[in-house]
Amino acid sequence: MPHHWFFWLRERGWLKRRDLIELGLNYLGIVFVFAVVLAFTSVSRLLWGMVPPLILVSLLLWYPFAVQTHEGFSTGPADSRSHNYYGLFMYWFSFGLSMHRVHHRQPKLAWIELKPFVESVPRGLPRWRPHRDIQTV
Protein backbone atom coordinates (compact mmCIF):
# COMPACT_ATOMS: atom_id res chain seq x y z
CA MET A 1 0.00 0.00 0.00
CA PRO A 2 1.49 3.39 -0.93
CA HIS A 3 2.53 5.60 1.97
CA HIS A 4 0.08 8.38 1.20
CA TRP A 5 -2.76 5.93 1.82
CA PHE A 6 -1.42 5.19 5.30
CA PHE A 7 -1.38 8.92 6.03
CA TRP A 8 -4.89 9.27 4.60
CA LEU A 9 -6.17 6.38 6.76
CA ARG A 10 -4.46 7.76 9.86
CA GLU A 11 -5.97 11.24 9.38
CA ARG A 12 -9.45 9.70 9.32
CA GLY A 13 -8.84 7.30 12.20
CA TRP A 14 -9.21 4.26 9.95
CA LEU A 15 -5.66 2.94 10.32
CA LYS A 16 -5.86 -0.56 11.77
CA ARG A 17 -3.25 -2.70 13.47
CA ARG A 18 -3.06 -5.02 10.47
CA ASP A 19 -2.20 -2.03 8.23
CA LEU A 20 0.74 -1.20 10.50
CA ILE A 21 1.81 -4.84 10.51
CA GLU A 22 1.70 -4.85 6.70
CA LEU A 23 3.85 -1.71 6.57
CA GLY A 24 6.32 -3.19 9.08
CA LEU A 25 6.59 -6.47 7.16
CA ASN A 26 7.10 -4.53 3.94
CA TYR A 27 10.04 -2.65 5.45
CA LEU A 28 11.47 -5.84 6.96
CA GLY A 29 11.39 -7.45 3.53
CA ILE A 30 13.13 -4.46 1.97
CA VAL A 31 15.81 -4.43 4.69
CA PHE A 32 16.34 -8.18 4.26
CA VAL A 33 16.79 -7.97 0.49
CA PHE A 34 19.22 -5.08 0.72
CA ALA A 35 21.14 -6.76 3.56
CA VAL A 36 21.66 -9.80 1.35
CA VAL A 37 22.85 -7.61 -1.51
CA LEU A 38 25.17 -5.69 0.83
CA ALA A 39 26.65 -8.96 2.07
CA PHE A 40 28.00 -9.55 -1.46
CA THR A 41 28.76 -5.96 -2.53
CA SER A 42 29.78 -2.62 -1.05
CA VAL A 43 27.61 0.35 -0.08
CA SER A 44 28.87 2.42 -3.00
CA ARG A 45 28.16 -0.36 -5.49
CA LEU A 46 24.66 -0.81 -4.07
CA LEU A 47 23.97 2.94 -4.29
CA TRP A 48 25.36 3.26 -7.83
CA GLY A 49 23.30 0.24 -8.82
CA MET A 50 20.05 1.43 -7.23
CA VAL A 51 19.89 5.24 -7.34
CA PRO A 52 20.05 5.77 -11.14
CA PRO A 53 17.32 3.17 -11.86
CA LEU A 54 15.13 4.62 -9.11
CA ILE A 55 15.49 8.09 -10.61
CA LEU A 56 14.66 6.74 -14.08
CA VAL A 57 11.62 4.90 -12.74
CA SER A 58 10.48 8.08 -11.04
CA LEU A 59 10.87 10.14 -14.20
CA LEU A 60 9.52 7.56 -16.64
CA LEU A 61 6.69 6.11 -14.58
CA TRP A 62 5.75 8.25 -11.59
CA TYR A 63 5.05 11.55 -13.32
CA PRO A 64 3.35 10.37 -16.52
CA PHE A 65 1.38 7.52 -14.99
CA ALA A 66 0.76 8.39 -11.34
CA VAL A 67 0.48 12.16 -11.63
CA GLN A 68 -0.86 12.60 -15.16
CA THR A 69 -3.41 9.78 -14.92
CA HIS A 70 -5.02 11.47 -11.89
CA GLU A 71 -6.40 14.95 -11.59
CA GLY A 72 -5.02 16.11 -8.25
CA PHE A 73 -6.51 14.29 -5.28
CA SER A 74 -10.02 14.12 -6.69
CA THR A 75 -12.36 11.70 -5.00
CA GLY A 76 -15.04 11.95 -7.66
CA PRO A 77 -16.10 9.22 -10.06
CA ALA A 78 -13.41 7.23 -11.88
CA ASP A 79 -14.39 8.80 -15.20
CA SER A 80 -13.34 12.29 -14.10
CA ARG A 81 -10.48 11.53 -11.70
CA SER A 82 -8.35 9.26 -13.85
CA HIS A 83 -7.28 9.04 -17.47
CA ASN A 84 -6.06 6.51 -20.00
CA TYR A 85 -3.32 7.07 -22.54
CA TYR A 86 -4.07 6.28 -26.16
CA GLY A 87 -2.20 3.63 -28.11
CA LEU A 88 -0.51 0.28 -27.79
CA PHE A 89 2.95 1.80 -27.42
CA MET A 90 2.01 3.49 -24.14
CA TYR A 91 0.24 0.32 -22.99
CA TRP A 92 3.27 -1.93 -23.56
CA PHE A 93 5.78 0.70 -22.38
CA SER A 94 3.96 1.10 -19.06
CA PHE A 95 2.89 -2.54 -18.58
CA GLY A 96 -0.74 -1.45 -18.51
CA LEU A 97 -0.34 1.67 -16.34
CA SER A 98 -1.60 3.69 -19.28
CA MET A 99 -5.06 2.18 -18.76
CA HIS A 100 -5.64 3.90 -15.44
CA ARG A 101 -9.34 4.75 -15.77
CA VAL A 102 -10.11 1.16 -16.69
CA HIS A 103 -8.09 0.08 -13.64
CA HIS A 104 -10.27 2.28 -11.41
CA ARG A 105 -13.43 0.88 -12.97
CA GLN A 106 -12.26 -2.76 -12.83
CA PRO A 107 -9.44 -3.00 -10.25
CA LYS A 108 -9.32 -6.81 -10.26
CA LEU A 109 -8.05 -6.99 -13.84
CA ALA A 110 -4.39 -7.85 -14.29
CA TRP A 111 -2.41 -5.50 -16.52
CA ILE A 112 -2.42 -7.93 -19.43
CA GLU A 113 -6.24 -8.14 -19.21
CA LEU A 114 -6.44 -4.39 -19.84
CA LYS A 115 -5.16 -4.75 -23.43
CA PRO A 116 -8.63 -5.06 -25.04
CA PHE A 117 -9.51 -1.63 -23.62
CA VAL A 118 -6.64 0.20 -25.38
CA GLU A 119 -7.89 2.86 -27.79
CA SER A 120 -5.89 3.91 -30.83
CA VAL A 121 -4.57 7.45 -31.10
CA PRO A 122 -7.31 9.66 -32.63
CA ARG A 123 -6.78 11.15 -36.06
CA GLY A 124 -5.22 14.57 -36.03
CA LEU A 125 -3.03 13.91 -32.98
CA PRO A 126 0.67 13.27 -33.50
CA ARG A 127 1.46 9.60 -32.92
CA TRP A 128 4.96 10.28 -31.55
CA ARG A 129 3.65 12.10 -28.47
CA PRO A 130 1.65 10.48 -25.62
CA HIS A 131 -1.94 11.72 -25.32
CA ARG A 132 -4.42 11.20 -22.51
CA ASP A 133 -8.15 10.76 -23.01
CA ILE A 134 -9.40 13.34 -20.54
CA GLN A 135 -13.11 13.04 -19.87
CA THR A 136 -15.31 15.27 -17.76
CA VAL A 137 -18.49 14.09 -16.16
N, C-alpha and C positions, 0 to 999 in steps of 0.2 A: 504494500500500500504506500503510495507516495507520501512524503512528509507533510505536505500541505493539508492532506486529509486528516492526519492525526491532529494538527493544530485546529482544524475546523471542528472536528469531533470534540476536542477538549473545550473549545470556546462555548459549545452548546451543552456541555455536561454529558455527552453521549459516549465518551471514551471509556471503554470497558477494560477489565483486567486482561482479557484474552487479546485485545489489541496491543497492549503494552508487552505481553509475552511474545506476540508475533514480531513486534519491532525489535525486542531484545534478541530473539532467535535469529532474525535477519542479520543484525550486527555481529552476533557470534559467528555466523556462517561466513561473513565477509572477513572478519579477523582471522578465522581459521584458514581460509583460502590464501590470504596474503601472508600469513605466517609460514605456510608450506612453501610458497614461492620464495619468501625471504630466506628460508633455510637453504635454498639452492643458489641464490643470487645475492647481490648486494643491494643496499638501499638505493644507491644512485641508478643502478640498472633497472630496478623495479619502477622508480619514478620516471626515468626516460622511456620505459616501455609502456607506462600507463597514462601519463599526463597528456602526451600528444593525441592518442586515440580518444581520450575523454573529451578533449577540446574539440576534436573533429566531430564526435558524436553530438556534442552540444550544438555546434554550428549547423551541422547537416540535418539533425533530427529534431532537436528541442525547439528551435525557433520556428521552422516551417510547419512542423506537425503538431507540436503541443500548443504553441502560441497562436499561429495563424489558423489552426482548425477550430479554435474557440474564440468567441467574442468576449474578451474580458473574463469576468467571473459570473457570467449570466447564469441564472438558474431557471430560465424559461424553458420552453419546449425544445426538444432536440433539433427541430428544423431550423430554429433561429439561433441557437447557441453553438452549433458546430457546423463544419463545412467539409465537403469532400474536394479532392483535387481531381481534375479531369485527366484521363489518359492512362494507358497501361504502363507507360514508362514510370510515372510517379507511383503507381501501385507496386510495381516490382522493386523499384528503388527503395521504397519505404517499408517493404514487407507488409503491405496492407494498411499502414498508418494513414495513407492518403484517403481512406474510406472512413473518415471519422464520424460523419453523421450516421452512416449505416451502423457503425459500431455502437453509437448511442441508442439507436432504435432496436438493434438486435445484439446485445452485448455477449451472448453465448456463442456467437459465430467465431470460429478460428479465422486467422487472417487469410488463409487460402480459400475459405468459403466466401469471402467478400468479393472475389474476382468477378462473379456474374453481375455485380452491381456497378462495376466500373463504367463510366460514361466516356465516350470519345470527346476529344477537344472540339468545341463548336466551331463552325466555319467563321472565318473572319478573325479568329484569335491566332497569334503566332504559336506554332507548335513547339518551338524551342524554349518557351518560357512557361513555367508552371502557372496554372490558373485554378482558382477555387470557384466552386459553384455556390456563391453566397445567396441564401434565400431569406426572405423576411416573411414573417407570419402575419 
